[in-house]
Amino acid sequence: MGGRQGRGTSVEGGAPDVDRTVPVAVGRAALDGGAAALCVATVGEAIVLRPAFPSARIVVLGPTTSDADVARAREAALELSGV
């Protein structure tokens, strides 16, 4: 497949070495194409997108079971659907 793997490919937790260019480019394309919201699987993925899209609706579809993730989501003004 030739895809990039290894360090810097996970956005979970907003690790400092994360390559944010791909998720931000995809989010921008979705919103420019008329999407009403950006939907992601985890709070970590949403946290990566929030600085690039401060007013966009961002919905976390996966389960959010830790109090820390719920607090991070609240602070970033994310919507949680799988709490």
C-alpha positions in Angstrom: 0.0 0.0 0.0 2.9 2.4 0.5 1.2 4.4 3.2 3.1 6.1 5.9 3.2 4.1 9.1 4.9 4.3 12.5 5.8 7.4 14.4 3.5 10.4 13.9 0.6 8.6 12.4 -1.7 8.5 15.4 -3.7 11.5 16.4 -4.9 10.0 19.7 -4.2 12.2 22.6 -2.7 15.0 20.5 0.9 13.8 20.8 3.4 16.5 20.0 4.9 14.5 17.1 1.6 14.0 15.3 1.4 15.0 11.6 -1.7 17.2 11.7 -1.6 18.2 8.0 -3.7 15.3 6.7 -6.6 15.5 9.1 -6.7 19.3 8.8 -6.6 19.0 5.0 -9.4 16.4 5.0 -11.5 18.6 7.4 -11.0 21.7 5.3 -12.1 19.8 2.1 -15.2 18.4 3.9 -16.2 21.9 5.1 -15.4 23.5 1.8 -17.5 20.8 0.1 -20.5 21.7 2.3 -20.3 19.4 5.3 -22.3 20.7 8.3 -19.9 19.0 10.8 -16.7 17.1 11.1 -17.1 13.6 12.6 -14.3 11.7 14.2 -13.9 8.6 16.2 -12.0 9.9 19.3 -11.6 13.0 21.4 -7.9 13.0 20.5 -8.7 13.2 16.8 -11.1 16.1 17.5 -8.6 17.9 19.6 -6.2 17.9 16.6 -8.9 19.5 14.5 -10.2 22.1 16.9 -7.4 24.7 16.5 -7.8 24.7 12.7 -11.6 24.9 12.8 -12.5 26.9 15.9 -16.1 27.5 15.0 -16.8 24.2 13.2 -19.1 21.6 14.7 -17.0 18.6 15.6 -18.7 15.4 16.7 -17.0 12.5 18.4 -18.7 9.3 17.4 -16.8 6.8 19.4 -17.4 6.0 23.1 -15.9 8.4 25.6 -15.7 6.6 28.9 -13.0 8.5 30.8 -13.7 11.6 32.8 -10.6 13.1 31.4 -11.8 12.7 27.8 -15.2 14.2 28.7 -13.5 17.2 30.3 -11.2 17.7 27.3 -14.2 17.5 25.0 -16.1 20.0 27.1 -13.1 22.4 27.1 -12.8 22.2 23.3 -16.5 22.6 22.7 -16.9 19.1 21.1 -20.1 17.2 20.7 -20.1 13.6 22.1 -22.4 11.1 20.7 -21.1 7.9 22.3 -20.9 8.8 26.0 
